[in-house]
Amino acid sequence: VQLQASGGGLVQAGGSLRLSCAASGRSFSGDFMAWFRQAPGMEREFVAAIRWGSEGTYYADSVKGRFTISRDIPKKTVYLQMNSLKPEDTAVYYCALSRPGVRASYNSARKYDYWGQGTEVTVSS
């Protein structure tokens, strides 16, 4: 399985961006898909996750009410709509996919076997 993330860029505070992550590969069998981010000098942190089968969604407190995660099953694509962006949202954003049966919390990087290459988001003040 390969994940291709796109949609990052430079935006002013208060603006919006939509990230996309497309999965490819005949062996695709997903449980959760998620977005993590990593700012310079910081550890990678959970942003949002969606359960592939049931569309349950989960968010970090820092983005709740501003970001929305969604998925398109036929396209095997997950989206992250980011509104009301703040300078502290500046980071490289990574999408990730977990296989069924991996025992870890949805907000832990340990749950995810496949990672995209990252797309950079910069929010200017």
Z-matrix of the N, CA and C atoms (Angstrom, degrees):
N
C 1 1.460
C 2 1.522 1 108.75
N 3 1.312 2 115.58 1 134.97
C 4 1.467 3 121.04 2 175.38
C 5 1.519 4 108.34 3 -120.70
N 6 1.334 5 115.66 4 143.63
C 7 1.457 6 122.22 5 178.03
C 8 1.521 7 108.57 6 -118.43
N 9 1.318 8 116.02 7 131.37
C 10 1.467 9 121.33 8 -179.69
C 11 1.523 10 108.07 9 -121.41
N 12 1.328 11 115.79 10 112.19
C 13 1.467 12 121.45 11 179.64
C 14 1.518 13 109.99 12 -95.94
N 15 1.325 14 115.47 13 147.07
C 16 1.454 15 120.75 14 178.22
C 17 1.518 16 109.34 15 -155.34
N 18 1.344 17 115.91 16 169.96
C 19 1.449 18 120.78 17 173.41
C 20 1.517 19 115.22 18 107.48
N 21 1.314 20 118.03 19 -5.00
C 22 1.451 21 119.74 20 179.25
C 23 1.517 22 111.76 21 -69.80
N 24 1.326 23 115.97 22 170.84
C 25 1.451 24 120.39 23 179.01
C 26 1.505 25 111.35 24 167.92
N 27 1.328 26 114.13 25 -168.42
C 28 1.459 27 122.35 26 179.70
C 29 1.517 28 109.00 27 -103.97
N 30 1.315 29 116.84 28 129.58
C 31 1.454 30 121.36 29 -178.53
C 32 1.526 31 108.66 30 -143.67
N 33 1.313 32 116.01 31 151.43
C 34 1.459 33 120.50 32 176.66
C 35 1.517 34 110.89 33 -78.70
N 36 1.301 35 116.13 34 154.99
C 37 1.467 36 120.83 35 176.40
C 38 1.526 37 109.52 36 -55.07
N 39 1.331 38 114.61 37 137.30
C 40 1.455 39 120.42 38 -176.74
C 41 1.518 40 113.71 39 92.36
N 42 1.320 41 116.50 40 -11.79
C 43 1.451 42 120.90 41 -179.39
C 44 1.515 43 113.14 42 -83.09
N 45 1.337 44 114.83 43 -174.26
C 46 1.469 45 121.56 44 -176.37
C 47 1.517 46 110.62 45 -132.82
N 48 1.313 47 114.25 46 153.20
C 49 1.464 48 122.85 47 171.52
C 50 1.521 49 107.84 48 -144.39
N 51 1.335 50 116.35 49 153.77
C 52 1.464 51 120.66 50 172.80
C 53 1.515 52 108.88 51 -123.28
N 54 1.301 53 116.09 52 120.11
C 55 1.456 54 121.96 53 176.08
C 56 1.525 55 109.40 54 -93.49
N 57 1.326 56 114.87 55 147.48
C 58 1.462 57 121.38 56 176.54
C 59 1.513 58 109.28 57 -126.41
N 60 1.312 59 115.43 58 149.61
C 61 1.457 60 120.88 59 175.70
C 62 1.520 61 107.45 60 -140.71
N 63 1.324 62 115.42 61 112.97
C 64 1.455 63 121.38 62 -178.47
C 65 1.519 64 110.32 63 -102.03
N 66 1.328 65 115.64 64 130.37
C 67 1.462 66 121.06 65 177.68
C 68 1.516 67 109.49 66 -98.79
N 69 1.314 68 116.35 67 141.14
C 70 1.459 69 121.03 68 177.36
C 71 1.515 70 109.05 69 -136.52
N 72 1.311 71 114.53 70 159.34
C 73 1.454 72 119.25 71 -179.01
C 74 1.507 73 110.63 72 122.82
N 75 1.299 74 116.89 73 136.61
C 76 1.460 75 121.27 74 -175.44
C 77 1.513 76 112.37 75 -70.19
N 78 1.341 77 117.47 76 -20.93
C 79 1.463 78 120.15 77 -176.30
C 80 1.521 79 112.21 78 -91.45
N 81 1.334 80 116.91 79 15.45
C 82 1.464 81 120.01 80 -176.61
C 83 1.523 82 110.83 81 -59.97
N 84 1.315 83 115.61 82 125.76
C 85 1.463 84 122.27 83 175.01
C 86 1.511 85 106.50 84 -153.06
N 87 1.309 86 115.69 85 94.66
C 88 1.456 87 119.21 86 -170.97
C 89 1.507 88 113.78 87 -101.90
N 90 1.331 89 115.60 88 152.17
C 91 1.457 90 122.84 89 173.10
C 92 1.527 91 108.15 90 -108.89
N 93 1.328 92 117.18 91 -68.20
C 94 1.453 93 122.70 92 173.38
C 95 1.519 94 109.49 93 -114.03
N 96 1.323 95 115.12 94 146.16
C 97 1.461 96 120.28 95 163.02
C 98 1.511 97 106.54 96 -119.53
N 99 1.319 98 116.10 97 143.39
C 100 1.454 99 120.10 98 -172.41
C 101 1.518 100 111.33 99 -144.20
N 102 1.305 101 113.93 100 163.97
C 103 1.456 102 122.60 101 170.93
C 104 1.526 103 108.14 102 -117.59
N 105 1.304 104 115.33 103 133.59
C 106 1.450 105 123.68 104 170.73
C 107 1.523 106 107.40 105 -121.06
N 108 1.309 107 116.89 106 164.89
C 109 1.458 108 119.95 107 175.57
C 110 1.517 109 109.88 108 -142.62
N 111 1.317 110 114.21 109 154.60
C 112 1.450 111 120.21 110 179.12
C 113 1.509 112 109.54 111 -139.01
N 114 1.321 113 115.69 112 115.42
C 115 1.455 114 121.55 113 176.52
C 116 1.529 115 108.69 114 -87.66
N 117 1.338 116 117.32 115 158.90
C 118 1.467 117 120.43 116 -179.14
C 119 1.526 118 111.47 117 -55.82
N 120 1.321 119 116.23 118 128.92
C 121 1.451 120 121.07 119 177.62
C 122 1.516 121 114.89 120 76.49
N 123 1.335 122 116.57 121 4.80
C 124 1.464 123 120.44 122 -177.11
C 125 1.519 124 109.64 123 -116.25
N 126 1.338 125 115.49 124 162.76
C 127 1.453 126 120.00 125 174.91
C 128 1.531 127 110.07 126 -78.31
N 129 1.313 128 114.44 127 157.32
C 130 1.462 129 119.31 128 176.06
C 131 1.526 130 109.00 129 -66.62
N 132 1.334 131 116.39 130 135.62
C 133 1.463 132 120.31 131 -177.95
C 134 1.517 133 111.10 132 -128.79
N 135 1.313 134 113.93 133 149.99
C 136 1.454 135 121.84 134 178.83
C 137 1.518 136 110.31 135 -69.95
N 138 1.331 137 115.62 136 140.96
C 139 1.461 138 121.76 137 177.10
C 140 1.526 139 110.63 138 -115.36
N 141 1.318 140 116.96 139 -57.22
C 142 1.463 141 121.06 140 -175.96
C 143 1.518 142 109.57 141 -160.57
N 144 1.327 143 115.96 142 154.86
C 145 1.460 144 121.32 143 177.40
C 146 1.513 145 109.74 144 -144.06
N 147 1.323 146 114.92 145 155.07
C 148 1.460 147 121.13 146 177.19
C 149 1.509 148 108.18 147 -137.26
N 150 1.319 149 115.85 148 138.27
C 151 1.452 150 121.12 149 178.15
C 152 1.517 151 107.15 150 -82.82
N 153 1.307 152 116.41 151 124.30
C 154 1.458 153 120.18 152 -170.67
C 155 1.527 154 111.51 153 -62.50
N 156 1.305 155 117.68 154 -40.70
C 157 1.458 156 120.13 155 -174.74
C 158 1.509 157 114.26 156 -82.68
N 159 1.321 158 118.51 157 -37.54
C 160 1.456 159 120.76 158 -171.67
C 161 1.515 160 113.79 159 -107.81
N 162 1.327 161 118.05 160 -7.76
C 163 1.459 162 124.38 161 -179.72
C 164 1.528 163 112.04 162 65.66
N 165 1.323 164 118.73 163 20.97
C 166 1.455 165 119.50 164 171.15
C 167 1.517 166 109.08 165 -65.99
N 168 1.332 167 117.43 166 139.99
C 169 1.457 168 120.68 167 -177.33
C 170 1.530 169 110.53 168 -123.23
N 171 1.323 170 114.92 169 150.30
C 172 1.462 171 121.86 170 -174.99
C 173 1.521 172 108.09 171 -142.00
N 174 1.336 173 116.68 172 141.40
C 175 1.451 174 121.03 173 -175.28
C 176 1.518 175 111.67 174 -135.52
N 177 1.321 176 115.08 175 149.63
C 178 1.455 177 119.99 176 167.46
C 179 1.529 178 108.24 177 -70.52
N 180 1.308 179 116.29 178 148.37
C 181 1.471 180 119.83 179 -178.87
C 182 1.528 181 111.50 180 -58.42
N 183 1.319 182 116.61 181 -32.51
C 184 1.463 183 120.54 182 -175.40
C 185 1.527 184 113.34 183 -68.71
N 186 1.325 185 117.39 184 -17.17
C 187 1.473 186 119.56 185 -177.94
C 188 1.527 187 112.65 186 -119.07
N 189 1.321 188 116.89 187 -5.02
C 190 1.464 189 120.68 188 -177.82
C 191 1.519 190 110.26 189 -58.59
N 192 1.329 191 116.10 190 131.81
C 193 1.454 192 121.08 191 -179.44
C 194 1.520 193 113.57 192 88.72
N 195 1.321 194 117.46 193 -12.76
C 196 1.475 195 120.73 194 179.40
C 197 1.525 196 111.42 195 -114.75
N 198 1.311 197 117.30 196 -34.64
C 199 1.469 198 121.89 197 -177.56
C 200 1.526 199 109.45 198 -108.27
N 201 1.330 200 115.34 199 147.48
C 202 1.461 201 121.41 200 176.35
C 203 1.517 202 109.24 201 -133.33
N 204 1.315 203 115.88 202 126.59
C 205 1.459 204 121.01 203 176.43
C 206 1.522 205 108.47 204 -101.97
N 207 1.336 206 115.59 205 139.94
C 208 1.460 207 120.72 206 179.04
C 209 1.516 208 108.55 207 -148.24
N 210 1.338 209 115.49 208 168.83
C 211 1.465 210 117.71 209 178.82
C 212 1.509 211 111.14 210 -142.89
N 213 1.332 212 115.01 211 154.23
C 214 1.452 213 123.78 212 176.15
C 215 1.523 214 106.07 213 -119.43
N 216 1.330 215 115.92 214 105.50
C 217 1.465 216 119.24 215 -173.32
C 218 1.515 217 112.89 216 -63.30
N 219 1.343 218 120.34 217 -49.92
C 220 1.477 219 118.72 218 -179.47
C 221 1.518 220 113.35 219 -57.88
N 222 1.329 221 116.39 220 -33.80
C 223 1.469 222 120.01 221 -179.25
C 224 1.529 223 111.87 222 -87.55
N 225 1.328 224 117.47 223 -6.06
C 226 1.469 225 122.51 224 -176.12
C 227 1.521 226 110.38 225 49.40
N 228 1.311 227 115.23 226 49.10
C 229 1.458 228 122.02 227 -175.45
C 230 1.524 229 110.09 228 -129.58
N 231 1.313 230 115.93 229 138.63
C 232 1.453 231 121.32 230 173.76
C 233 1.523 232 108.34 231 -115.71
N 234 1.326 233 116.27 232 144.80
C 235 1.449 234 122.47 233 -177.39
C 236 1.523 235 110.00 234 -120.31
N 237 1.322 236 115.21 235 152.83
C 238 1.456 237 120.50 236 171.31
C 239 1.522 238 106.93 237 -131.12
N 240 1.320 239 115.56 238 105.57
C 241 1.455 240 121.63 239 175.80
C 242 1.514 241 107.69 240 -85.47
N 243 1.310 242 116.34 241 120.86
C 244 1.461 243 121.57 242 -176.31
C 245 1.517 244 108.94 243 -116.64
N 246 1.312 245 116.46 244 114.47
C 247 1.461 246 123.13 245 179.36
C 248 1.521 247 110.16 246 -114.45
N 249 1.317 248 115.78 247 164.07
C 250 1.470 249 121.71 248 178.24
C 251 1.530 250 110.70 249 49.50
N 252 1.305 251 115.61 250 48.23
C 253 1.460 252 120.07 251 -175.74
C 254 1.515 253 111.42 252 -65.36
N 255 1.330 254 114.61 253 146.03
C 256 1.453 255 122.53 254 -179.37
C 257 1.530 256 109.11 255 -120.69
N 258 1.320 257 118.01 256 156.66
C 259 1.469 258 119.41 257 177.49
C 260 1.531 259 112.51 258 -54.97
N 261 1.310 260 117.19 259 -31.98
C 262 1.469 261 119.59 260 -179.84
C 263 1.523 262 113.19 261 -72.87
N 264 1.318 263 117.91 262 -5.00
C 265 1.461 264 121.14 263 173.25
C 266 1.532 265 111.61 264 -83.69
N 267 1.319 266 116.45 265 -6.67
C 268 1.457 267 120.64 266 179.28
C 269 1.525 268 110.32 267 -60.88
N 270 1.328 269 116.12 268 124.99
C 271 1.466 270 121.60 269 -176.91
C 272 1.517 271 108.59 270 -178.84
N 273 1.310 272 114.97 271 170.94
C 274 1.456 273 120.93 272 165.72
C 275 1.523 274 106.77 273 -90.36
N 276 1.312 275 115.55 274 127.44
C 277 1.456 276 121.46 275 -177.47
C 278 1.526 277 109.73 276 -101.94
N 279 1.325 278 115.11 277 130.92
C 280 1.459 279 121.98 278 -178.72
C 281 1.528 280 109.66 279 -118.38
N 282 1.329 281 115.94 280 135.98
C 283 1.452 282 118.47 281 170.69
C 284 1.531 283 108.58 282 -96.26
N 285 1.311 284 115.36 283 155.60
C 286 1.452 285 120.54 284 -175.07
C 287 1.520 286 109.72 285 -148.36
N 288 1.325 287 115.08 286 151.69
C 289 1.463 288 121.98 287 -177.92
C 290 1.526 289 109.37 288 -129.50
N 291 1.325 290 115.43 289 133.66
C 292 1.464 291 119.13 290 174.89
C 293 1.518 292 109.94 291 -107.84
N 294 1.306 293 115.22 292 146.96
C 295 1.462 294 120.30 293 173.94
C 296 1.518 295 109.04 294 -87.86
N 297 1.312 296 117.19 295 154.24
C 298 1.468 297 119.15 296 176.86
C 299 1.522 298 111.45 297 -58.85
N 300 1.327 299 116.53 298 142.06
C 301 1.452 300 121.55 299 173.63
C 302 1.505 301 115.66 300 93.32
N 303 1.340 302 118.15 301 -3.08
C 304 1.460 303 119.66 302 178.53
C 305 1.524 304 108.08 303 -78.86
N 306 1.324 305 116.37 304 120.65
C 307 1.461 306 120.80 305 -174.16
C 308 1.518 307 111.15 306 -89.54
N 309 1.300 308 115.17 307 91.81
C 310 1.459 309 122.00 308 173.25
C 311 1.517 310 106.26 309 -161.97
N 312 1.300 311 116.30 310 160.92
C 313 1.452 312 119.89 311 -179.67
C 314 1.512 313 110.47 312 -69.74
N 315 1.327 314 116.35 313 149.53
C 316 1.462 315 121.20 314 -178.77
C 317 1.527 316 112.06 315 -59.91
N 318 1.330 317 118.15 316 -22.21
C 319 1.465 318 120.20 317 -177.42
C 320 1.536 319 112.40 318 -98.06
N 321 1.324 320 115.94 319 11.27
C 322 1.459 321 121.00 320 177.43
C 323 1.519 322 110.13 321 -104.51
N 324 1.323 323 116.46 322 133.02
C 325 1.470 324 120.38 323 178.44
C 326 1.528 325 110.85 324 -60.83
N 327 1.332 326 117.48 325 -24.14
C 328 1.470 327 120.59 326 -178.77
C 329 1.522 328 112.76 327 -65.07
N 330 1.347 329 116.27 328 -17.41
C 331 1.460 330 118.60 329 -178.08
C 332 1.526 331 112.16 330 -76.49
N 333 1.321 332 116.79 331 -19.16
C 334 1.455 333 120.51 332 -165.98
C 335 1.533 334 111.23 333 -105.56
N 336 1.334 335 113.08 334 128.76
C 337 1.465 336 120.11 335 -177.87
C 338 1.518 337 113.10 336 -93.06
N 339 1.293 338 116.54 337 -28.05
C 340 1.463 339 120.87 338 -174.13
C 341 1.524 340 109.21 339 -121.28
N 342 1.329 341 114.68 340 137.58
C 343 1.459 342 120.91 341 -177.17
C 344 1.524 343 109.74 342 -132.04
N 345 1.333 344 114.24 343 141.75
C 346 1.447 345 119.38 344 171.80
C 347 1.519 346 110.98 345 -79.13
N 348 1.323 347 116.15 346 177.31
C 349 1.455 348 121.09 347 -173.75
C 350 1.527 349 113.19 348 -82.66
N 351 1.310 350 118.27 349 -10.59
C 352 1.461 351 120.98 350 -179.89
C 353 1.513 352 112.02 351 94.29
N 354 1.318 353 114.83 352 143.89
C 355 1.458 354 121.36 353 174.98
C 356 1.526 355 107.25 354 -134.80
N 357 1.313 356 116.35 355 134.48
C 358 1.453 357 121.15 356 -170.44
C 359 1.531 358 111.48 357 -88.70
N 360 1.311 359 114.79 358 132.57
C 361 1.460 360 122.46 359 176.89
C 362 1.528 361 107.77 360 -119.65
N 363 1.324 362 115.65 361 125.73
C 364 1.456 363 121.03 362 178.22
C 365 1.521 364 108.24 363 -124.88
N 366 1.324 365 115.87 364 124.04
C 367 1.459 366 121.92 365 -179.91
C 368 1.517 367 107.83 366 -113.44
N 369 1.309 368 116.16 367 117.63
C 370 1.456 369 120.96 368 -178.88
C 371 1.525 370 110.37 369 -93.05
N 372 1.322 371 114.96 370 147.52
C 373 1.477 372 119.67 371 -178.37
C 374 1.517 373 111.22 372 -89.31
